[in-house]
Amino acid sequence: MSQILVVDDEIGIRELLSEILSDEGHQVRLAQNAAEARQVRSRTRPDLVLLDIWMPDTDGITLLREWASTGQLTMPVVMMSGHGTIETAVEATRIGAYAFLEKPVAMQKLLVTVGKALAQQATVAAAQPAHSLAFLGRAPIVSDLRERLERVRDLRNAVLLTGDPGCGKGLCARYLHRANTAWIAPTDAGFLNDPERRELAAAADGTLFLRRVDRLAPADQEALTRVLPALAQANTRVVSTAPPDLPERVAEGNFDSRLYATLAAISLRVPALAEHPEDVPEIAKLVLERLSESRAVPARSFGTAALNQLRLYRWPGNLTQLESVVRSAALVTDGAEIGPADVSVTLNRMPDAPTASLGGLALDTKLRTARDAFERAYFAHHIAIEGGNMSRVADRVGLERTHLYRKLKQLGITLPRKPEG
């Protein structure tokens, strides 16, 4: 039995759709506005949402964009409107809507669309993290990347995404992909030697995603250079990824300069997680929510101390490592809340990448990043020693309490909710 959420401010339409869908064996929930729809989505994930565009409190396009930006667009959404325009339908599709229905909705059209959407529901849910940039964070360095991605999203130029392993280059690539077009991501260079060029042909009007182009052998680099004009003619956008040192490899003659010039028509760097540690707690909660919704882990929540511990970690494996830690911590904990002990058990099993350090603090980074990391560790240490008693913490570190709270807020340190004593 599928769970369908119908969001429409007209009671007659809500009841009619509910009756039709219930007769088809679906479990239907109703919301008369965006506020009620948010409440339903915060408690559960429907298998499908039928969303009206024109509502009195918040329009459907805004709600759709909100779900997409917060990682909650993990189900197909079918937009409905009696006054829709082509521009509105295109915008909804670009954000991530599955389909668009005009009111009055014909029964047969409704059932066919619902059936197709539910058939793809698992695929939509699995792919959603790649469509949302919420999993990258909201720090200024990430906001700058978001703006750059938005500016080039509707272009067809090739894009090269550089960054450390696991930092979210795949998320950015999916964000650049146009909805309802082909997404072809070969697992190796074998597609270049296919005489029928099946994968290349399948990518027409869509996206060809190439991971780690720096690993292409010289012969494969030459083959890719030869097929790029045909891909451009087929309106295929090539999005590729590579480590940050690819330009140096080109300069040293270890990578084809012609190929690099084409692939890097637009080049964007994705920051490492260590460059915006203030985002770690929110990202961790989003990952945990997604894992819980997919039933990969039991329903859990993070305690404040555990989140602070995650924030202070170096994360050499970036988002990939963070997701692994969140998954493991959720599985090893006995209670409903993940505590610092659960995080420690998981982190102790993680081999850190070699890095210059002093007392556990990385030295191969910007001065401000290193200073902030030290201050977070410093204050977390004293807060733990004093059991969260901020009066004693202020005395111990030699700061007036107002200044202390301001400093902790600036560093993004959330205090545990403990009574002063």
C-alpha positions in Angstrom: 0.0 0.0 0.0 1.5 3.4 -1.1 1.2 6.5 1.0 0.1 9.5 -0.9 0.0 13.1 0.4 -2.5 15.4 -1.4 -1.8 19.1 -0.8 -4.5 21.5 -2.1 -6.4 24.4 -0.5 -9.7 23.5 -2.2 -11.6 21.0 -0.1 -13.6 19.6 -3.0 -10.4 18.7 -4.9 -8.8 17.2 -1.8 -11.8 15.0 -1.2 -12.2 13.9 -4.8 -8.5 13.0 -5.2 -8.7 11.2 -1.9 -11.7 9.1 -2.9 -10.2 8.2 -6.3 -6.8 7.2 -4.9 -8.3 5.4 -1.9 -10.4 3.3 -4.3 -7.2 2.3 -6.0 -5.9 0.9 -2.7 -3.6 3.8 -1.7 -3.4 5.3 1.8 -4.1 9.0 1.4 -3.2 11.9 3.7 -4.6 15.4 3.2 -3.1 18.9 3.8 -4.9 22.1 3.0 -1.8 24.3 2.9 2.0 24.3 2.9 2.2 24.5 6.7 0.3 21.2 7.1 2.3 19.6 4.3 5.5 20.6 6.2 4.2 19.0 9.4 3.4 15.7 7.5 6.8 15.7 5.8 8.6 16.3 9.1 7.0 13.2 10.6 7.2 10.8 7.7 8.2 10.4 4.0 5.2 9.8 1.7 5.7 7.6 -1.3 4.2 10.4 -3.5 3.0 14.0 -3.2 0.3 15.7 -5.3 1.1 19.4 -4.7 -1.1 22.3 -5.8 0.9 25.3 -7.0 -1.5 28.1 -6.0 -2.1 28.1 -2.2 -2.8 31.1 0.1 0.1 30.7 2.6 3.1 29.4 0.5 2.9 28.5 -3.2 3.7 25.0 -4.3 6.9 26.0 -6.2 8.3 27.6 -3.1 7.5 24.5 -1.0 9.0 22.2 -3.6 12.2 24.4 -3.7 12.3 24.3 0.1 12.1 20.5 0.2 14.8 20.2 -2.5 17.2 22.6 -0.6 16.8 20.8 2.7 17.2 17.3 1.4 13.5 16.4 1.9 12.6 15.9 -1.7 13.1 12.1 -1.4 9.8 11.2 -3.1 8.2 12.0 -6.5 6.2 15.2 -6.5 3.4 15.8 -9.1 2.5 19.5 -9.4 -1.1 20.5 -10.0 -2.6 23.8 -11.3 -5.6 25.2 -13.0 -3.6 28.3 -14.1 -0.3 26.8 -15.0 2.1 28.2 -17.7 4.9 26.5 -19.6 7.4 28.6 -17.6 5.9 27.3 -14.3 6.0 23.7 -15.5 9.6 24.1 -16.6 10.6 25.7 -13.3 8.9 22.9 -11.3 10.7 20.2 -13.4 14.0 22.0 -13.0 13.7 22.0 -9.2 12.8 18.3 -9.2 9.1 17.8 -9.8 8.2 14.4 -11.4 5.3 15.7 -13.5 2.8 18.4 -14.0 -1.1 18.0 -14.1 -3.6 20.6 -15.2 -6.8 21.1 -13.4 -9.4 19.8 -13.6 -7.4 16.6 -13.4 -8.7 13.9 -15.7 -9.1 10.6 -13.8 -7.3 8.4 -16.3 -4.4 10.9 -16.6 -4.2 11.1 -12.8 -4.0 7.3 -12.4 -1.4 6.8 -15.2 0.8 9.6 -13.7 0.5 8.3 -10.2 1.3 4.7 -11.3 4.4 5.8 -13.2 5.6 8.0 -10.4 5.2 5.3 -7.8 7.0 2.8 -10.0 10.0 5.2 -10.0 9.7 6.1 -6.3 12.6 3.9 -5.1 14.9 5.4 -7.8 13.9 9.0 -6.8 14.5 8.3 -3.1 17.9 6.8 -3.8 19.0 9.6 -6.1 17.7 12.5 -4.0 20.9 13.3 -2.0 22.6 13.9 -5.3 20.0 16.4 -6.4 20.2 18.4 -3.2 23.1 20.6 -2.1 21.8 20.5 1.5 24.4 17.8 2.2 27.2 20.1 1.4 26.4 22.6 4.2 25.7 26.3 4.4 29.0 27.9 5.3 30.1 31.0 3.3 32.6 28.9 1.3 29.7 26.5 0.3 27.3 29.3 -0.4 29.8 30.7 -2.9 30.0 27.3 -4.6 26.2 27.1 -4.7 26.0 30.5 -6.4 28.5 29.5 -9.0 26.7 26.2 -9.7 23.4 28.0 -10.1 25.0 30.5 -12.6 26.2 27.6 -14.8 23.4 25.2 -14.2 21.5 25.9 -17.4 24.5 26.2 -19.7 25.7 23.3 -21.8 29.5 23.9 -21.4 31.6 21.1 -20.0 32.3 21.4 -16.2 35.3 20.1 -14.3 34.7 19.6 -10.6 37.9 19.4 -8.5 38.4 18.6 -4.9 39.6 16.0 -2.4 38.0 12.5 -2.4 34.6 12.3 -0.9 34.0 16.1 -0.7 30.7 16.1 -2.7 31.7 16.4 -6.3 29.1 13.9 -7.2 26.4 15.9 -5.5 27.4 19.0 -7.5 27.4 17.0 -10.7 23.8 15.7 -10.1 22.7 19.3 -9.2 23.9 20.4 -12.7 22.0 17.6 -14.4 18.7 18.5 -16.1 15.8 16.6 -14.8 14.1 14.0 -17.0 17.1 13.7 -19.3 19.7 10.9 -19.6 22.3 10.5 -16.9 25.2 8.3 -18.1 28.0 7.5 -15.7 30.4 4.9 -17.0 32.3 2.9 -14.4 35.5 2.6 -16.6 36.9 3.8 -19.9 35.6 0.8 -21.8 32.8 3.0 -23.3 35.4 4.8 -25.4 36.4 1.6 -27.1 32.8 0.5 -27.9 32.6 0.6 -31.7 28.8 1.2 -31.5 29.3 4.0 -28.9 26.1 2.9 -27.1 26.7 4.8 -23.9 27.7 7.9 -25.7 24.6 7.8 -27.9 22.4 7.2 -24.8 23.8 10.4 -23.3 22.3 12.6 -26.1 20.6 15.7 -24.7 21.6 14.6 -21.2 24.7 14.4 -19.0 27.8 12.2 -19.4 29.4 12.0 -15.9 33.1 11.0 -15.8 34.7 10.4 -12.4 38.4 10.8 -11.9 39.4 11.7 -15.5 43.0 12.1 -14.2 43.1 8.3 -14.1 42.5 8.0 -17.9 45.4 6.3 -19.7 47.0 8.4 -22.5 45.2 6.3 -25.2 41.9 6.9 -23.4 42.6 10.6 -23.1 43.1 10.8 -26.9 40.0 8.8 -27.6 37.9 11.0 -25.3 39.3 14.1 -27.1 38.2 12.7 -30.4 34.6 12.0 -29.3 34.0 15.3 -27.5 32.9 17.2 -30.7 30.3 14.6 -31.4 29.0 14.8 -27.8 28.7 18.6 -28.2 26.8 18.1 -31.4 24.4 15.7 -29.6 23.8 18.3 -26.9 25.5 16.1 -24.3 26.9 18.0 -21.3 30.2 16.5 -20.0 30.7 16.8 -16.3 33.9 15.3 -14.9 35.8 15.2 -11.6 39.5 15.2 -10.7 41.8 16.0 -7.7 42.9 19.6 -7.2 46.4 18.9 -8.7 45.2 18.2 -12.2 46.5 21.6 -13.6 49.9 20.7 -12.3 49.8 17.4 -14.0 48.9 19.1 -17.3 51.8 21.5 -16.8 54.1 18.6 -16.2 52.9 16.9 -19.4 51.2 14.0 -17.6 47.7 14.9 -18.9 46.6 15.9 -22.3 46.4 19.7 -22.4 43.8 19.7 -25.2 41.5 17.4 -23.3 41.9 19.5 -20.1 41.1 22.7 -21.9 37.8 21.2 -23.2 36.8 19.5 -20.0 37.6 22.5 -17.9 35.6 25.0 -19.9 34.1 25.7 -16.5 36.1 24.7 -13.5 34.7 24.7 -10.0 36.5 23.6 -6.7 34.5 21.8 -4.1 35.8 22.5 -0.6 36.9 19.8 1.8 34.8 19.3 4.9 37.7 20.5 7.1 37.3 24.0 5.5 33.8 24.4 6.9 33.5 22.3 10.1 30.6 24.4 11.4 28.5 22.5 8.9 29.3 19.0 10.2 26.5 18.8 12.8 23.7 19.8 10.4 25.1 17.5 7.7 25.3 14.6 10.1 21.7 15.1 11.1 20.6 15.2 7.5 22.5 12.0 6.8 21.0 10.3 9.8 17.5 11.4 8.8 18.0 10.0 5.3 19.4 6.7 6.6 16.5 6.4 9.0 13.9 7.1 6.3 15.4 4.4 4.0 15.4 2.0 7.0 19.2 1.5 6.7 19.5 2.3 10.4 16.9 2.4 13.3 15.4 5.8 14.1 18.0 7.7 16.1 19.0 11.3 17.0 22.3 12.9 18.0 23.1 14.2 21.4 24.8 17.7 21.6 28.1 16.2 22.9 28.2 13.8 20.0 27.6 16.6 17.5 30.4 18.7 19.0 32.7 15.7 18.8 31.9 15.2 15.1 32.5 19.0 14.5 36.0 18.7 16.0 37.2 15.8 13.9 39.4 16.4 10.9 37.4 14.3 8.3 40.2 13.3 5.9 37.6 11.3 4.0 35.1 14.2 3.9 31.4 13.5 3.3 31.9 9.9 2.4 33.7 9.3 5.7 31.1 11.3 7.6 28.2 9.2 6.2 30.1 6.0 7.2 30.6 7.3 10.7 27.0 8.3 11.1 25.8 4.9 9.8 28.1 3.0 12.2 27.3 5.2 15.2 23.6 4.7 14.6 24.0 1.0 14.5 26.3 0.5 17.5 24.2 2.7 20.0 21.8 0.9 22.3 19.5 3.9 22.9 17.5 6.3 20.9 20.2 9.0 21.2 23.7 8.7 19.8 26.2 9.8 22.4 29.9 10.7 22.4 30.9 7.1 23.3 29.2 5.8 20.2 31.0 8.3 18.0 34.3 7.6 19.7 34.0 3.8 19.0 33.4 4.5 15.4 36.0 7.2 14.9 38.7 5.0 16.6 38.2 2.5 13.7 38.8 5.2 11.1 42.4 5.5 9.7 43.2 9.1 9.3 45.0 10.3 6.2 48.6 11.4 7.0 48.8 15.1 7.6 51.1 17.5 9.3 49.8 18.1 12.8 50.6 19.4 16.3 48.7 17.9 19.1 46.1 16.5 16.7 45.6 19.9 15.0 46.3 20.0 11.3 49.0 22.4 10.1 48.5 22.1 6.4 45.6 24.5 6.3 44.8 28.2 6.4 45.7 30.1 9.6 42.1 31.0 10.3 40.9 27.4 9.9 43.7 26.2 12.2 42.9 28.8 14.8 39.2 28.1 14.8 39.9 24.3 15.1 42.2 25.0 18.1 39.6 27.2 19.8 36.8 24.7 19.3 39.0 22.0 20.8 40.0 24.3 23.6 36.5 25.4 24.7 35.1 21.9 24.2 37.8 20.6 26.6 37.0 23.1 29.3 33.2 22.7 28.9 33.7 18.9 29.4 35.9 19.4 32.4 33.3 21.7 34.1 30.4 19.5 33.1 28.7 22.3 31.1 28.8 24.8 34.0 29.4 28.0 32.1 30.2 30.2 35.1 33.1 27.9 36.0 34.1 27.7 32.3 34.3 31.5 32.1 36.4 31.7 35.2 38.7 28.9 33.9 39.3 30.5 30.5 39.5 34.0 31.8 36.6 35.5 29.8 33.5 37.4 30.8 30.4 35.2 30.3 28.8 37.4 27.7 32.0 37.4 25.7 32.3 33.6 26.2 28.8 32.9 24.8 29.5 35.2 21.9 32.7 33.3 21.1 31.0 29.9 21.4 28.3 31.0 19.0 30.8 32.4 16.6 32.6 29.0 16.6 29.3 27.1 16.2 29.6 25.3 19.5 26.2 24.2 20.8 26.0 23.9 24.6 24.5 20.9 26.3 21.3 21.6 28.1 22.4 21.3 31.7 21.3 23.4 34.7 23.8 25.7 36.2 24.9 24.8 39.7 
